[in-house]
Amino acid sequence: MPQQPIAGLIFDLDGTLVDSRLDFERMRQEIGLPKGQPILEAIERMPEDRARRCHAILDQHELAGAERARLMPGVAQLLAKLSARALPLGLVTRNSRAATKRTLDRLGLHLDTVLAREDAPAKPDPTAIRMICDSWEIAPSRVVVIGDYRFDLEAGKRAGAWTVLYTRGRAVQELPFEADPHLVMHDFRDLTPLLAWLDAPA
């Protein structure tokens, strides 16, 4: 349990706030990558011409995902409750800026600070999280990072923030995460654990 009240929250996008039904294995096949290999990191190591073609494939998939994205259950209520508490809300995503903006605009989501892959090194690098904390003038130790994948947890912990794993109802034992979260949430419609953090005494 944090020793000070939480003063801000930073979310992941795909798999956390929204379901874009992105098929990462299909992306890897089209790009020519082995199963399970991180896509952005692989593209960074490619020659410029191939990297450009692979980014175009990635962009096509992400923009298509933005058009079919839907809110995860409970997200609208969650963000409304957090906004009512006047807490700053941020977003750090490995998606492109264009796909991120399209997703947020389509679904009517507003967050105070949004950083995509063009804005900072991609998670699990903690830079984007630290950038948001600096812009809010809030110490990372008073910020919660919420995501559905180990990159979110690793980035949050490396930044010095608290981390929440959103399982989407999956069993934790089935999720091979290297960075154990501080808290596990299975359903955003049950906010009791998160609200307990927010209401912690100063």
C-alpha positions as CSV (number, residue, x, y, z in Angstrom):
1,M,0.0,0.0,0.0
2,P,1.4,3.4,-0.9
3,Q,2.5,5.5,2.0
4,Q,1.1,8.7,0.4
5,P,-2.2,9.1,-1.5
6,I,-2.0,8.4,-5.2
7,A,-1.9,11.7,-7.2
8,G,-2.1,10.5,-10.8
9,L,-2.7,7.5,-13.0
10,I,-1.1,6.4,-16.3
11,F,-2.8,3.8,-18.5
12,D,-1.8,1.6,-21.3
13,L,-4.2,1.7,-24.3
14,D,-4.7,-1.6,-26.2
15,G,-5.8,-4.4,-23.9
16,T,-6.3,-2.1,-21.0
17,L,-8.6,0.8,-21.8
18,V,-9.7,-0.6,-25.2
19,D,-9.9,-3.8,-27.2
20,S,-8.6,-3.2,-30.7
21,R,-8.4,-6.9,-31.5
22,L,-4.9,-6.5,-32.9
23,D,-3.4,-9.7,-34.2
24,F,0.2,-9.4,-33.2
25,E,1.2,-12.8,-34.6
26,R,-0.2,-11.8,-38.0
27,M,1.8,-8.6,-37.9
28,R,4.9,-10.6,-37.1
29,Q,4.2,-13.0,-40.0
30,E,3.7,-10.1,-42.5
31,I,6.8,-8.4,-41.2
32,G,8.8,-11.6,-41.2
33,L,9.5,-12.0,-37.5
34,P,9.6,-15.1,-35.3
35,K,6.6,-15.8,-33.0
36,G,6.6,-13.7,-29.9
37,Q,9.4,-11.3,-30.9
38,P,8.8,-7.7,-29.8
39,I,7.9,-5.9,-33.0
40,L,9.1,-2.3,-32.4
41,E,12.5,-3.5,-31.1
42,A,13.0,-5.7,-34.1
43,I,12.1,-2.9,-36.6
44,E,14.6,-0.6,-34.9
45,R,17.4,-3.0,-35.8
46,M,16.4,-3.3,-39.5
47,P,18.0,-1.4,-42.4
48,E,16.2,1.8,-43.2
49,D,14.3,0.6,-46.3
50,R,13.0,-2.5,-44.6
51,A,12.1,-0.7,-41.4
52,R,10.0,1.8,-43.5
53,R,8.1,-1.0,-45.1
54,C,7.5,-2.8,-41.8
55,H,6.3,0.4,-40.1
56,A,3.8,0.8,-43.0
57,I,2.5,-2.7,-42.2
58,L,2.3,-1.9,-38.5
59,D,0.5,1.4,-39.2
60,Q,-2.0,-0.3,-41.4
61,H,-2.9,-2.8,-38.7
62,E,-3.1,-0.2,-35.9
63,L,-5.3,2.2,-37.9
64,A,-7.6,-0.7,-38.7
65,G,-7.7,-1.6,-35.0
66,A,-8.5,2.0,-34.1
67,E,-11.6,1.8,-36.3
68,R,-12.9,-1.3,-34.6
69,A,-11.8,-0.5,-31.0
70,R,-14.3,-0.7,-28.2
71,L,-14.0,0.2,-24.5
72,M,-13.2,-2.4,-22.0
73,P,-16.0,-3.1,-19.6
74,G,-16.1,-0.5,-16.8
75,V,-13.7,1.9,-18.4
76,A,-16.1,4.8,-18.9
77,Q,-17.2,4.6,-15.2
78,L,-13.6,4.2,-14.1
79,L,-12.4,7.3,-15.9
80,A,-15.5,9.3,-14.7
81,K,-14.8,8.4,-11.1
82,L,-11.1,9.4,-11.4
83,S,-11.9,12.6,-13.2
84,A,-14.4,13.5,-10.4
85,R,-11.5,13.2,-8.0
86,A,-9.5,15.8,-10.1
87,L,-6.7,13.3,-10.6
88,P,-4.5,13.8,-13.7
89,L,-4.8,10.9,-16.1
90,G,-2.1,9.9,-18.6
91,L,-1.7,7.4,-21.4
92,V,1.5,5.7,-22.6
93,T,1.2,3.4,-25.6
94,R,3.5,1.6,-28.0
95,N,1.0,2.5,-30.8
96,S,1.5,5.3,-33.3
97,R,0.3,8.8,-32.5
98,A,-2.2,8.6,-35.5
99,A,-3.8,5.4,-34.4
100,T,-3.9,6.5,-30.8
101,K,-5.6,9.8,-31.6
102,R,-8.1,8.0,-33.9
103,T,-9.0,5.5,-31.1
104,L,-9.4,8.2,-28.4
105,D,-11.4,10.4,-30.7
106,R,-13.8,7.6,-31.9
107,L,-14.5,6.5,-28.3
108,G,-14.7,9.9,-26.8
109,L,-11.8,9.3,-24.3
110,H,-10.0,12.3,-22.8
111,L,-6.8,12.0,-20.9
112,D,-4.7,14.9,-19.8
113,T,-1.4,13.6,-21.2
114,V,-0.9,11.2,-24.1
115,L,2.4,9.8,-25.3
116,A,2.8,7.5,-28.3
117,R,5.8,5.7,-29.7
118,E,6.9,8.9,-31.6
119,D,7.1,10.8,-28.4
120,A,9.4,8.7,-26.2
121,P,11.2,5.4,-26.2
122,A,8.7,2.5,-26.1
123,K,7.8,0.6,-23.0
124,P,9.4,-1.2,-21.1
125,D,11.7,1.9,-21.2
126,P,10.4,4.1,-18.3
127,T,11.2,7.5,-20.0
128,A,7.6,8.2,-21.1
129,I,6.3,7.6,-17.6
130,R,8.9,9.8,-16.1
131,M,8.2,12.5,-18.7
132,I,4.5,12.5,-17.7
133,C,5.3,12.6,-13.9
134,D,7.7,15.5,-14.6
135,S,5.1,17.4,-16.5
136,W,2.6,16.9,-13.7
137,E,5.2,17.8,-11.1
138,I,4.3,14.6,-9.2
139,A,6.8,12.1,-7.9
140,P,6.5,8.7,-9.6
141,S,6.1,7.2,-6.2
142,R,2.6,8.8,-6.1
143,V,1.6,7.6,-9.5
144,V,0.0,4.3,-10.6
145,V,0.7,2.7,-14.0
146,I,-2.1,0.3,-15.2
147,G,-1.6,-2.1,-18.0
148,D,-2.2,-5.7,-19.2
149,Y,1.3,-6.7,-20.2
150,R,4.7,-7.1,-18.7
151,F,6.1,-4.1,-20.6
152,D,3.7,-1.8,-18.7
153,L,4.7,-3.3,-15.4
154,E,8.4,-3.2,-16.1
155,A,8.2,0.5,-17.3
156,G,6.2,1.5,-14.2
157,K,8.6,-0.2,-11.8
158,R,11.7,1.2,-13.5
159,A,10.2,4.6,-13.3
160,G,9.5,4.2,-9.6
161,A,5.7,4.1,-9.9
162,W,3.2,1.7,-8.5
163,T,1.9,-0.9,-11.0
164,V,-1.5,-2.6,-11.5
165,L,-2.0,-5.6,-13.8
166,Y,-5.3,-5.6,-15.5
167,T,-6.0,-9.3,-16.4
168,R,-9.2,-8.9,-18.4
169,G,-10.5,-11.8,-16.4
170,R,-7.6,-14.1,-17.2
171,A,-6.0,-16.2,-14.5
172,V,-2.8,-14.6,-13.2
173,Q,-1.1,-18.0,-13.3
174,E,-1.5,-18.0,-17.1
175,L,0.3,-14.7,-17.6
176,P,4.1,-15.1,-17.8
177,F,5.0,-11.7,-16.4
178,E,8.5,-11.1,-15.2
179,A,7.6,-8.0,-13.2
180,D,5.1,-8.8,-10.5
181,P,2.5,-6.1,-10.1
182,H,1.7,-4.3,-6.8
183,L,-2.0,-4.9,-7.4
184,V,-4.1,-7.1,-9.7
185,M,-7.4,-6.0,-11.1
186,H,-9.6,-8.5,-13.1
187,D,-12.4,-6.2,-13.9
188,F,-12.7,-2.4,-14.0
189,R,-16.2,-2.7,-12.8
190,D,-14.9,-3.6,-9.4
191,L,-12.9,-0.5,-8.3
192,T,-12.6,-1.4,-4.6
193,P,-8.9,-2.2,-4.6
194,L,-7.9,0.8,-6.6
195,L,-10.1,3.2,-4.6
196,A,-8.5,1.9,-1.4
197,W,-5.2,3.2,-2.7
198,L,-6.7,6.5,-3.7
199,D,-8.2,6.9,-0.3
200,A,-5.1,6.0,1.7
201,P,-4.4,8.5,4.5
202,A,-1.7,11.1,3.9
